[in-house]
Amino acid sequence: GHTPESISVLVYEHAGDTVPHGVLTGDALFIGDVGRPDLLASVGVTAEELGAMLHDSVQRKLMALPDEVRVFPAHGAGSACGKNLSTERQSTIGAERATNYACAPMSRDAFVALVTAGQSAAPGYFAYDADLNRRDRDRYDATAARPLSPAEFAGLRRSGAVVVDARTPQDFAAGHLRGAVNVPADGRFAEQAGTVLDPADELIVIAPEHREEEVVTRLARVGLDRVAGHLRDPEAALEELADEVVPASRLTAVQLRAALAGDLPPLLVDVRTCGEREAAGFLDGALHIPLSELPRRTAELPGDRPLVVHCAGGHRSSVAASLLRRRGFADVSDVLGGYTALSGRAPAPVTT
């Protein structure tokens, strides 16, 4: 597989069958992609070394199976474990042999070059979670994160707990607790939470109605299991905590154009992936820091200049902008509609 301990398992439907019904490929072979080989750099195993192992697993072992063998991978579209995962829900070895870019016959060197190119930065929680999975731990109970009154919530916040606000960017912008990090539950919540939150921090949650246990469970799935509780009846509670509630600035493309023409133009920060920029273009002058890299690269940003963050559609930019405000940047906005809106009425030259 894509890591030394990864295995694939052949599944036979009946005793005595000579051809497997399917193969459980884990993160070695996906539908439309293969696993990323760059996840162990932090422990001294290079992407090139793992890529060579992955070549042998995919090209020599999996592609040697009959065409009709069904492929059952561990992840589908939306996972950060590959760069081109298909939205298809089923496949076969024959289909992957015909359509998967990494399954075409090629040398080991060509394979390694192909699968290591264009990978976005691995989310920071990957290495942490791999370490957690090696430990003996108690089973996690999401119901243990209890409802909190406004007074209890405020007390935990004063003691250093980090507020994770899982409401929509629109609701967050209308009013949120100062210092809260917005990670909307609708979207790639677990991946983004694992990217911008520290597993060492105690967390308190503001969740959409009736989704409290879901949010807490999804946090735990990426190792963020120090959740003290969730705010009971957030709408009423935020009114009670009104002294600590602030809006978030979100700019339209027209407003951004005016700001860029002003006396103190903001610095544009593009938090999309490299692949998105290559495919769709980018705004000249924007500083590119993918969301997955932002937590460790905030020192590159000026503290004395307004910042305007954009992504593709206005979701990740709200996550990024809230993180920057929590890190102490005073003047941070994000762009409604993201690059999709900006490229339609670009405030600066667009490079494609």
N, C-alpha and C positions, 0 to 999 in steps of 0.2 A: 504493500500500500504506500501511502504518501508519508508515513512515518515508520520507523523500524518495527514497532510492535503491531502495526495494522495487519489484519488478515482478511481474506475473503473465504466464504463458506459455500460449498456446493450443496444444493438441496435436491433430494430425490423424492419423487412423489410416491413411488411404490418400491418395496424391496425387490431387488433383482433388475431394476431399470438400468439400462446401460448409458442412457443420456440423461443428464440432470434436468430437472424441471426448471431450476433457476440457480442464480448465484447471488448471494448477499455480498455486495462489493464494498460496503462501508464507505469510506471516503477515497478509495482508490479510483473507482470508475463511477462517474455520474452519467446521467442522460445528457449528452451533449458536451461533456467536459471530463476532466480528471481532477484528482485532488491537488491542492496547491502544495508544493514541496519546500516552502520557505518558512515553516512554522517552528523549526527547532534551531534557528540561528542563535537564539539567546542562550542555548546550551551547547553551542559549538559544532553543530551539524549543519553544513552549508546546504543551500538550495540545490546546488549542483550535485552534491552527493546524494541527496534524497531524490532528486530528479532522475538520476541514473538508476536508483533502485526502483522507482516508479515505472521507468521505461521497461525494465525486465518483468515487472509484475503485469503491466498492461499488455505489452507487445508479445511477450513470450508465454505468459500463462493464460490471461483472460482471453486474448484474441485467438488462442489455440482451441477454445471451446467451440462446439457446434453453433451454427447460426441461430437455431431455434431456442437456445437457452435464454430464459428471461433474466433481465437485469433488475436487481432490487438494491438501489443505493441507499445510503443513510440520509441524504439530503436532496432537496429539490430547489427550484427557483427561489431566490431570496436569501439563500445562504451565502455567507462570506467565505465558505470553504472552497470556492472555485470562482472562475471569472466569467463563465459562459454557460451556467446551468440552465437547462431547458425547462419550459413550463409543462412539458409532456409528463404524464403520470406513469407511463409504462414503456418498456423498450425491450429489445433483445440484443444479443451479441451481434447478430447479423446487421441489425439497424445501426448499432454503434459503429461497427466496422465500416459501414457505408457513409455515415453522416458525421461522426465525431472527429473533429480536427486532429485529436491526439491519438486516434486509433488507426490512422492511415500508416502503411508501412514506412518506416524511416529509421535512420541510424540513431544510436543512443545520443550522440552529440546534437543532432538536429532536434530530437525530442526534448532534450534538456533546454535548449535555446528557446523552443516554442512554449513550453509550459512555464518557464520562469519569466517570460516577457509579459509586461503589461499587468502584472499583479498589483492590486491596490495594497496598501499597508495592512498587515494583519491586525485585527482588533486587539487591543491591549489585554483583554481578558483571556485570550486563547491560552497563553502560557500559564497563567494563573489557574485556569480551570483544569489544564492537564495535570498540574501538581495536585490540585484538590482530588482529582479522580484516582490518584494513587494512595490516598489516605483512607483509613477507616473512619466513617462519619455516621452520626445518627441520621435516621430518615427525617427529612424536613417536613414540617407541618405548617402549611400556609395559613391555617386558621388561627395559629398562635399570634399572628400580628393583629392585635385587637383594635377596635374602634377607639379613637381618642377624642376627648372633648377639646374645644378650643384652648382651654387653660392648660390641659396636659400637653397638647401639641406645641403650644408656645413655650412651655417649660423645657421640653426636649430640644426645641430649636435653640433656645438660649444656651443650653448645655453643649451645643455643638453638632447636633444631628442635622444632616443635610436633607432638605426638602426636595423630594422627587415629585414634580407636578406632571401627571400623565394626561392632563386634559389637552384639548386641541390647541394648536398655536393661536387660534383666534380667541379662545377663552382665556388662555394664558396672557395674551397681550392686553385683554380688557382689564385684567387685574390679577396680580399674583403676589405671593409673599416675597418680600425682598430677599434676594439670594437664592431663590428656588431655581432648580434646574428643570427645564421643560423637556421631557421625553414623552411625546404623545403615544398613547396606547395603540392608536390606529397607525400602524406602520411597522417598521422593523425595530420594534420596541426593545427587545432583549439585546440585540446587537448594539444598538445605539446607547442603551443604558450601560452595557458593559464597556463601551468605549469611553464614556465621559465621566463615569462614577468610579470612586475608589472603593474596593471591597473592604478596606479597613474602616471606612466611615459607617457610623450608625445612620440608618435612613428612616425617614418618616414620609408617608405617601399621601398625596392628594390624587384620587382616582376618579374617573367618570363614574356616575351612579351605577351601582350593582356590579362593578367590575373590580372591586377592591381585591378580592382573593385572586382573581386572574392576574392582576398586575403584580402582586406579591409573589405569586408562583413563577411568573416569567422572569422576575428579577433573580429568584433563587436558581433558575436554570442556568444562569451565567455566573453563579457564585456570589451573587449579591444577596446574601441571606441574613444580614444584620438589620432586619426591618423591625423597628419597635412598634409600629402600628400605622393606622391610616386615619385621616381626618374624617370624623363623622359629619355628614351633611355639609359638604364643602361650601355650598352656596351661602347657607346661613352662617356658617363658621367664619367665612372670609368677611362677612359684614361685621361680625363681632370683633374680628382682628383688623379692622379697617385702618388703624394707625400704621400697620406694617404692610399694607397692600399698595402696590405701585403698578402702573401700566408698563407695557413694553412698546418701544417704538418700532413700527413697521412702515416702510416707505413703498409707495407705488413707483413705477418706472418714471413717471413724470416728476414726482418729488425728488427722486434720486438725480435726475438730470439737472434740476434746479440747484440741488446741493453741490453737485460737481462743478457748477459754474460759479459758486459763491467764493467768498474771500478765504474760507478755510475748508477746502474740499475734503471730503472723507476719503479714507483708504478703503478700497474695495477688497474684501476677503472672499475668495472663491473656495468653498468647502466640498466641491464635487470631486469625484475620483479622476485620475489621469485619463482613464478610458472615456469618461463622459466629455471631458474637454476636447479630446482628440476627435470624438464623433460629432459633437455639436458646435464646437468653436468656443471662444472665450472672449472676455472683454479686455482690451488692451489696458495695461496698468494695474490689473487686479493681482493681488498677491495670492498665490495658490497654496493653500494648506488644507489637504483633505481632512474631513471630520475625524477620521481614524487617527490622524497625527496631531490634531489640534491640542489635546491636553498636554503634550510634551513640547509644543512649539510656541506657546503663548509669549515667550520672551522675545520672539521676533517681531512682535507687534508694538507700535508706539503707544505709550500711555497718555500722550498729550495731543492726540489727533482723533477726531471722530472716526469710528469704524462702521462700515456697512457690510454685512455678511449676506452672501447669496449662495443658493444651491441650485438645483434644477427647477424645483417647484414651490419652495417656501416652507418645506417641512424640516429638513436637516438644518436650515439656516436658523430656525427658532431654537433648536437644540444648541447650536454653536453659540448664538448670541447670548443665550441665558448662561452658558458656561463662562463666557468672557465677562459678563457682568458679575458673576459670582467671584471670578478671579480678580476683580477690582477695576476693570475697565469701565470708566464712568459714562462714556458717550457711545453706545452701541445700538445700532438698528439692524433690522434684516429686511429683505425685499419680498414684498407680496408677489407671489407667482414666480419668483426666482428667475433663472436664466430664460425660461420660456417666455416670461413677460418682457424681460430686458431685450431679448433678441428681436422682438417684434417692434420695439420702439427704442432702439439702443441709445443710451446716454453717452456712449463712447464707442470708438471703432470696434467692430467685432472681427476677430481673426478666425478663419475657418480652415 
